[in-house]
Amino acid sequence: MANGLSDLLASNADINQYFASLPANVQNVVSGCGEDICTLEDLLRCIKGVCGTC
């Protein structure tokens, strides 16, 4: 299992590509959200919290 966002992105090319496709401001907020993001579900939950949608 990944130990944070950077590990998740490094270990999964599809998730990395999805994250890279997000607007820079969303990437910045997600990167600094202070949550442990170890799964796609964690990432989507954080993005939903930032944007209000998936």
C-alpha positions, 0 to 999 in steps of 0.5 A, a space after each residue: 500500500 502507498 504511504 502518501 500521495 507521492 508514493 501513490 503517484 509513483 506506484 500507479 501510472 494511471 492515477 499519476 496521469 489523472 492527477 497530472 490532468 487536474 488544474 494546477 490549483 487543485 493539485 496544489 490544494 490536494 498536495 497540501 491538504 494534510 490528509 494521508 492519501 494512499 488510495 484512489 478513493 482517498 484522492 477522490 475524496 480529497 478532490 471532492 472536498 476541494 472542488 465539491 464534485 468528483 
